Structures are given as C-alpha cells and as structure tokens.
Amino acid sequence: MLYQYKCRICGCEFDDFQPMGARDFDTCPKCSCVAEKKLTPPNFSFGFTLSEESRFVPYKKDELVRNV
C-alpha cells in the first residue's frame, strides 16, 4: 500500500510503498531522521461517487452515480 509520511525534523512529506500493517514510521529521504505516518482517507469508492449536482448545489439531497 502507498502510505504518506511527514518528517518530524525538516517537515518533508513523501510517499512510500509498504506492506499492509507496516510500522508507523520511516526514514526521511532528505535528512535521514524519523518520519511519522500521516492519517489519510481511504482511496477507494466502491464504484459510486456523488453526482456533480450533489457536490456543488447546497441543500440538495445526495445522489450517487456509478463510476465503473
């Protein structure tokens, strides 16, 4: 899986492929210090997304459209 990390020291943000359930830290490519895993939303939608109208029209009932 692709995880996002942020360095504690220099603030560098980077992505790294790790096996699922990998440790919560990695080595920063810039300064070689400890970088922590960032919490990010999942990157999948189960085949449905909100329609364009549901995203941009306030108070409109949410409408799902299939994106597969």
Stockholm file with secondary structure:
# STOCKHOLM 1.0

chainA/1-68         MLYQYKCRICGCEFDDFQPMGARDFDTCPKCSCVAEKKLTPPNFSFGFTLSEESRFVPYKKDELVRNV
#=GR chainA/1-68 SS CEEEEEETTTCCEEEEECCTTCCSEEECTTTCCEEEECCCCCSCCTTEEECHHHHHSTTCCCCEEECC
#=GC SS_cons        CEEEEEETTTCCEEEEECCTTCCSEEECTTTCCEEEECCCCCSCCTTEEECHHHHHSTTCCCCEEECC
//
